[in-house]
Amino acid sequence: MSILFFILFGLIVGFLARAIMPGKQSMGLIATALLGIVGSFFGGFVGNLVYHRPLLEAHSSGFVGSILGALAILAIVTYAGRRRGAYA
């Protein structure tokens, strides 16, 4: 049950990040859930750096940290997609 909750949490965080970020992101449900999950772990990693916890201690961050992490990942993916499309 906890895996389903984590996927649902990632989906909600991914939808919120896509709603906050301006522009059009063409992603399906799976990509949106992965965005939220990866953003949650990225937010946890940055939180470990800020609060001087061990970096290899993998955990998800809180709701706000997850959204901020997902926004950062979405910005990186959007920027990489623009650069790749400009040269192709």
Rosetta silent file (secondary structure, phi, psi, omega in degrees, C-alpha in Angstrom):
SEQUENCE: MSILFFILFGLIVGFLARAIMPGKQSMGLIATALLGIVGSFFGGFVGNLVYHRPLLEAHSSGFVGSILGALAILAIVTYAGRRRGAYA
SCORE:     score description
SCORE:     0.000 S_00000001
   1 L     0.000  -32.603 -177.841    0.000    0.000    0.000 S_00000001
   2 H   -69.238  -30.207  177.841    2.862    2.396    0.715 S_00000001
   3 H   -67.495  -41.561  177.531    4.195    2.075   -2.842 S_00000001
   4 H   -64.060  -38.953  177.401    0.811    3.068   -4.244 S_00000001
   5 H   -64.105  -40.538 -179.983    0.685    6.013   -1.845 S_00000001
   6 H   -66.408  -39.204  177.096    4.165    7.115   -2.957 S_00000001
   7 H   -66.516  -42.310  177.648    3.173    6.916   -6.636 S_00000001
   8 H   -63.799  -41.103  176.546   -0.018    8.870   -5.943 S_00000001
   9 H   -61.289  -43.575  177.423    1.983   11.459   -3.987 S_00000001
  10 H   -62.871  -37.566  178.224    4.411   11.752   -6.923 S_00000001
  11 H   -65.719  -42.639  178.943    1.520   12.189   -9.334 S_00000001
  12 H   -65.834  -44.566  179.080    0.002   14.994   -7.253 S_00000001
  13 H   -63.781  -41.570  178.302    3.369   16.736   -6.854 S_00000001
  14 H   -62.643  -42.521  177.017    4.051   16.345  -10.591 S_00000001
  15 H   -62.976  -42.605  179.383    0.665   17.845  -11.507 S_00000001
  16 H   -65.191  -41.149  178.828    1.234   20.790   -9.162 S_00000001
  17 H   -63.876  -41.394  178.203    4.726   21.400  -10.549 S_00000001
  18 H   -67.286  -31.708  178.528    3.385   21.324  -14.115 S_00000001
  19 H   -72.812  -34.152 -178.774    0.592   23.725  -13.137 S_00000001
  20 H   -77.055  -39.854 -176.395    3.027   26.181  -11.539 S_00000001
  21 L   -72.511  125.955  178.840    5.656   26.079  -14.324 S_00000001
  22 L   -70.600  155.587  179.231    4.682   28.335  -17.247 S_00000001
  23 L   100.703  176.150 -178.336    4.594   26.902  -20.743 S_00000001
  24 L  -102.375  126.790  174.610    3.339   23.668  -22.206 S_00000001
  25 L  -115.419  118.683 -179.467    4.742   20.381  -21.005 S_00000001
  26 L   -94.624   92.205  179.826    3.641   17.387  -23.019 S_00000001
  27 L  -131.955  148.341  174.109    3.838   14.552  -20.490 S_00000001
  28 L   -88.055 -172.856 -179.112    1.635   11.594  -19.782 S_00000001
  29 H   -66.295  -40.621 -178.634    0.549   10.308  -16.384 S_00000001
  30 H   -66.552  -44.215  178.558    3.587    8.077  -15.924 S_00000001
  31 H   -64.735  -35.770  178.109    6.045   10.858  -16.785 S_00000001
  32 H   -67.354  -41.783  177.659    4.200   13.228  -14.444 S_00000001
  33 H   -65.020  -41.710  177.610    4.368   10.686  -11.604 S_00000001
  34 H   -64.294  -37.309  176.126    8.071   10.116  -12.269 S_00000001
  35 H   -59.572  -45.436  179.310    8.623   13.871  -12.247 S_00000001
  36 H   -66.051  -40.189 -179.692    7.029   14.100   -8.812 S_00000001
  37 H   -67.915  -47.308  178.957    8.954   11.120   -7.435 S_00000001
  38 H   -65.246  -38.745  176.636   12.323   12.302   -8.752 S_00000001
  39 H   -63.124  -35.681  177.757   11.549   15.832   -7.568 S_00000001
  40 H   -65.946  -44.114  178.010   10.791   14.492   -4.115 S_00000001
  41 H   -68.627  -36.184  177.071   14.128   12.712   -3.901 S_00000001
  42 H   -64.816  -42.070  176.582   15.940   15.762   -5.315 S_00000001
  43 H   -62.726  -38.623  176.339   14.279   17.949   -2.686 S_00000001
  44 H   -65.662  -38.306  177.835   15.360   15.458   -0.009 S_00000001
  45 H   -64.044  -45.615  178.515   18.942   15.522   -1.321 S_00000001
  46 H   -65.485  -38.040  176.124   19.058   19.325   -1.210 S_00000001
  47 H   -61.723  -38.817  176.001   17.495   19.229    2.257 S_00000001
  48 H   -63.736  -38.392  177.980   20.278   16.894    3.396 S_00000001
  49 H   -65.965  -41.686 -177.271   22.852   19.344    2.070 S_00000001
  50 H   -68.773  -43.542 -175.047   21.249   22.308    3.824 S_00000001
  51 L   -94.571   11.094  175.151   20.761   20.599    7.185 S_00000001
  52 L    56.121   45.104  172.984   24.138   18.780    7.124 S_00000001
  53 L   -95.609  163.933  176.860   22.717   15.256    7.237 S_00000001
  54 L   -59.729  133.122 -175.612   24.473   12.284    5.597 S_00000001
  55 L   -71.066  -27.277 -178.105   24.016   12.539    1.819 S_00000001
  56 L   -82.791    0.911  177.210   23.582    8.800    1.295 S_00000001
  57 L   -82.331   91.413 -174.569   20.568    8.763    3.599 S_00000001
  58 L   -78.419  124.438  173.594   17.904    8.562    0.889 S_00000001
  59 L  -154.915  162.026  177.267   14.481    9.845    1.852 S_00000001
  60 L   -85.928  155.291  179.513   11.786   11.931    0.323 S_00000001
  61 L   -89.087 -177.061  177.014   11.336   15.513    1.381 S_00000001
  62 L   -73.694 -175.754 -175.371    8.181   17.180    2.607 S_00000001
  63 H   -63.215  -46.562 -178.729    5.406   18.433    0.376 S_00000001
  64 H   -67.601  -43.495  178.146    6.926   21.881   -0.266 S_00000001
  65 H   -63.120  -34.978  177.834   10.409   20.449   -0.816 S_00000001
  66 H   -66.535  -41.591  178.802    8.971   17.901   -3.221 S_00000001
  67 H   -66.679  -42.698  178.516    7.253   20.599   -5.276 S_00000001
  68 H   -64.231  -39.854  176.361   10.408   22.734   -5.349 S_00000001
  69 H   -64.826  -41.369  178.348   12.465   19.714   -6.393 S_00000001
  70 H   -66.227  -36.958  176.050    9.961   18.819   -9.112 S_00000001
  71 H   -63.615  -40.641  178.332   10.026   22.412  -10.375 S_00000001
  72 H   -64.723  -44.578  178.937   13.824   22.273  -10.577 S_00000001
  73 H   -64.531  -41.289  178.873   13.752   18.954  -12.452 S_00000001
  74 H   -64.491  -38.599  177.217   11.027   20.249  -14.794 S_00000001
  75 H   -64.886  -40.473  178.687   13.066   23.387  -15.530 S_00000001
  76 H   -65.591  -44.368 -179.919   16.122   21.250  -16.346 S_00000001
  77 H   -65.235  -41.072  179.116   14.096   18.933  -18.599 S_00000001
  78 H   -64.434  -43.308  179.601   12.437   21.886  -20.346 S_00000001
  79 H   -65.639  -42.180  179.030   15.777   23.604  -20.927 S_00000001
  80 H   -65.987  -35.970  178.331   17.391   20.404  -22.220 S_00000001
  81 H   -67.324  -36.481  177.950   14.425   19.814  -24.557 S_00000001
  82 H   -68.534  -43.445 -178.685   14.728   23.314  -26.019 S_00000001
  83 H   -66.336  -39.662  179.752   18.448   23.004  -26.622 S_00000001
  84 H   -67.520  -39.159  179.780   18.109   19.597  -28.232 S_00000001
  85 H   -70.183  -26.360 -177.965   15.289   20.817  -30.487 S_00000001
  86 H   -72.749  -29.752 -176.941   17.247   23.883  -31.586 S_00000001
  87 H   -99.981   -8.927 -176.850   20.088   21.828  -33.048 S_00000001
  88 L   -82.406    0.000    0.000   18.140   18.924  -34.458 S_00000001
